[in-house]
């Protein structure tokens, strides 16, 4: 009884999204990195009714370090005529590390909605130089897990604690 069906929440959003233009964009947090650095690439689909799939752009010049991480957002505002406008977005984010130096291109991503409409994102070009260009204070944040040096006997199922061996 206390649970809300996720599809029930999406139905009004999908209805309003149909009346707006669907946008599919690819963005990167950095466009110039070092060979030892990582880049965060996000694919965002805005206002797609009943999104079916999102495929990132392919490249053999990067390795996926982390991801995909999915986030959703909804914005409600009043336009100039006073009409309430709803926008909805789904974002997939990947952390990539380059394999080689040079100007590397990440191909267009593809998104498909339930009606079969196909959307293409923009390609991305990342310049990769030798070494590292990112200062230690500015490295990408990692999901953190608490690690303790307690004996494994204190670990219990579902604790969310990760333990290291005491050697």
C-alpha positions, -999 to 999 in steps of 0.1 A, spaced: 0 0 0 29 24 8 46 17 -25 40 39 -55 41 23 -89 70 39 -109 50 38 -141 22 57 -125 46 85 -119 59 84 -155 25 85 -172 18 123 -166 54 130 -176 52 110 -208 19 128 -217 35 163 -213 68 152 -230 49 142 -262 40 178 -268 77 190 -266 107 184 -288 129 155 -279 166 163 -275 195 139 -272 229 153 -263 263 140 -254 285 160 -231 319 155 -215 333 172 -184 367 177 -201 376 181 -238 414 179 -232 429 152 -209 461 134 -204 466 97 -212 465 89 -174 433 109 -168 396 100 -170 367 118 -187 331 117 -176 307 113 -206 270 118 -202 242 110 -226 209 129 -219 176 124 -235 150 152 -228 113 149 -233 111 114 -249 78 97 -244 84 61 -231 121 58 -238 130 23 -247 168 23 -250 199 45 -249 230 33 -266 262 53 -260 285 62 -289 311 35 -296 348 39 -296 377 15 -294 400 42 -282 386 44 -246 380 18 -219 349 21 -197 362 25 -161 328 30 -145 291 32 -155 266 35 -167 251 55 -139 215 65 -145 198 96 -133 164 112 -140 151 147 -135 119 165 -139 114 203 -142 81 221 -139 79 258 -147 56 284 -162 64 297 -197 58 333 -208 21 327 -215 16 313 -180 12 277 -191 28 251 -169 56 232 -187 70 198 -177 104 186 -189 117 152 -182 153 139 -187 171 106 -184 209 107 -183 234 78 -185 270 87 -174 302 68 -180 337 73 -168 362 66 -196 400 63 -198 418 68 -231 440 40 -245 460 62 -269 470 99 -275 455 121 -302 422 136 -311 397 109 -303 361 108 -314 333 92 -295 306 84 -321 270 95 -319 248 77 -293 214 64 -302 181 65 -283 149 48 -293 114 55 -278 85 31 -276 70 44 -309 102 35 -327 115 70 -332 153 71 -334 173 100 -319 210 106 -324 233 125 -301 262 147 -312 296 130 -314 323 141 -290 360 149 -297 384 145 -268 420 156 -272 444 133 -253 479 143 -245 507 124 -227 508 122 -189 481 139 -168 465 173 -170 442 170 -140 454 182 -106 451 156 -78 425 178 -61 403 177 -92 402 140 -100 367 126 -106 350 116 -74 345 79 -68 315 62 -52 328 56 -17 324 25 5 334 24 41 363 0 46 373 -11 80 401 -33 94 377 -52 117 377 -90 116 354 -105 91 333 -121 118 317 -86 124 304 -85 89 268 -93 84 246 -96 53 232 -63 41 255 -42 63 270 -23 34 304 -26 51 333 -38 31 362 -53 50 398 -58 43 418 -88 54 439 -83 86 473 -97 75 
